[in-house]
């Protein structure tokens, strides 16, 4: 399905373009639903640092995804 294709494309971008820390944070927050507080404890970072890493990761994935979509057109 189209939804599965999008998921796979985003997963591939996450796996190949983010740092290991960013990958873990995205998976813990967006996939597993963990709170910033839980992630910050687990990763030994401040909550602000977790938010910043998540924001940077999402921005990078968004930019790469849209660039990929433009290339296909």
Secondary structure as UniProt FT lines:
FT   HELIX           2..17
FT   HELIX           20..26
FT   HELIX           27..31
FT   HELIX           36..43
FT   HELIX           47..72
//
